[in-house]
Amino acid sequence: MGSHTENLFEVFGEVEAELNKEKSEAEETFNVTKKSEKQTKEKQKKIKEYKKTKNPEEKKKGFTFGRGLLVYAAVGLVLVVIILFVFWDFIGDYEKSMPVYGMDSVISVFETGDVSSIVTEETVTKIGAYEDESDFIEKYNEYISGKEITFLKSPEFTDKNPVYIVYADGEACAEAYLKKYEISGSNFKNWTLKTLSLDNYTSLIYDSVNVTISVPAGAVVTVNGVEILSDDLQSTALPESLSVLSDYLSDDVLLDNYEISDLMETPEITATLDGTDLTFSVSDNSYIAGWPVSETFVAEMTEYVTPIAKQNAYAFINKAGRILSYVMPDSELYESLQLTTTYWYPATSIESYNLTELTIDNFKMYGEKCFSCDIKYNLYVDFISGYYVADTTEEGEFTWYFVYSETDSKWYLTVQVYK
């Protein structure tokens, strides 16, 4: 047992020695490590101090977290500004691309009181060939001058075809049609004036004048110095006043009848036939010209008609001569005069009579074989003593139409029209 105990102590002694050795080595290693860490820290400290003493400016330039944050913020701000600028430009172009902004330039022209700069061929189509469009524009400018100009969407308005109504002091006075056009450097198309229309508003500027013109067929007519258009010719027919004479007239007694509408003012109208100027009679904007009448013819016919007019006047007092010899045979006038009773006054009670007035004028030709003239007379009758009549005068006023008979080579009174 003693030997076994000694052996056990030897083993423990060896183990303890081995542990002490490892402990000594571990402490030595720890000390070396600590020393190394201390040297490393001292070395790093010396390097920092060296950098501080060697170049102080380098510290200022050195990159730090705070400085980096400022740089990033500055870059971000610049980007935001650029984005906002681009967006603002985008919004501006977008707004300008709205149709309503296209009316700004139109309204600015109206506010000057002179729209001539935006007038096109389609602005006023109602002004015909006989009047100048510039005269209308001048009148229109006078109308809008000094008035408040506004505008609203027209019922015709669509997004693709914007139409606006322009108002002058609240009164609609024009229609503006817009169109798109390209803007350099923009992704949008802007709107500008395509057509200004004034056709529906001419009544604001003038009272429309409509005229009818009747001239011998083939006559050359001018209206305000412009030869009349064939489109304005409505018919070629016998004059209405001669309708009752149709049985006695040839086909060459025809009139060209024209109609012209929507004139701004009463026009100046002239006509010539075979180089001879025609004379118009005018009534309610109706212009009628007959065939030329020579002074020689007027003189001859005045002499011829005078005794007929006297006989017609005397017929009312039963003093008529042979008036029927001057009337177209088988005409309605002939039959009427033949049946007319003229015994209004007893011839035995008339002491004297005479024409205090007799005029024969306004001769008009209708071709070569028909003419008319106006007759006016005043017949005074003096009765014997004891015969009382309240009115001792007889008045007559007519238009007479004569037709030439080839058979008799004579002018016959054919139609009598009372005035």
Secondary structure as GFF3:
##gff-version 3
##sequence-region A 1 419
A	DSSP	alpha_helix	2	54	.	.	.	ID=ss1
A	DSSP	alpha_helix	56	61	.	.	.	ID=ss2
A	DSSP	alpha_helix	65	96	.	.	.	ID=ss3
A	DSSP	alpha_helix	99	111	.	.	.	ID=ss4
A	DSSP	three_ten_helix	116	118	.	.	.	ID=ss5
A	DSSP	alpha_helix	133	144	.	.	.	ID=ss6
A	DSSP	beta_strand	149	153	.	.	.	ID=ss7
A	DSSP	beta_strand	163	168	.	.	.	ID=ss8
A	DSSP	beta_strand	171	182	.	.	.	ID=ss9
A	DSSP	beta_strand	189	197	.	.	.	ID=ss10
A	DSSP	three_ten_helix	199	204	.	.	.	ID=ss11
A	DSSP	beta_strand	209	216	.	.	.	ID=ss12
A	DSSP	beta_strand	220	223	.	.	.	ID=ss13
A	DSSP	beta_strand	226	227	.	.	.	ID=ss14
A	DSSP	three_ten_helix	230	232	.	.	.	ID=ss15
A	DSSP	beta_strand	233	237	.	.	.	ID=ss16
A	DSSP	three_ten_helix	240	245	.	.	.	ID=ss17
A	DSSP	beta_strand	255	263	.	.	.	ID=ss18
A	DSSP	beta_strand	269	273	.	.	.	ID=ss19
A	DSSP	beta_strand	276	277	.	.	.	ID=ss20
A	DSSP	beta_strand	280	283	.	.	.	ID=ss21
A	DSSP	beta_strand	286	289	.	.	.	ID=ss22
A	DSSP	alpha_helix	295	314	.	.	.	ID=ss23
A	DSSP	three_ten_helix	315	317	.	.	.	ID=ss24
A	DSSP	three_ten_helix	323	326	.	.	.	ID=ss25
A	DSSP	alpha_helix	332	339	.	.	.	ID=ss26
A	DSSP	three_ten_helix	347	349	.	.	.	ID=ss27
A	DSSP	beta_strand	350	365	.	.	.	ID=ss28
A	DSSP	beta_strand	370	383	.	.	.	ID=ss29
A	DSSP	beta_strand	393	405	.	.	.	ID=ss30
A	DSSP	beta_strand	410	418	.	.	.	ID=ss31
###
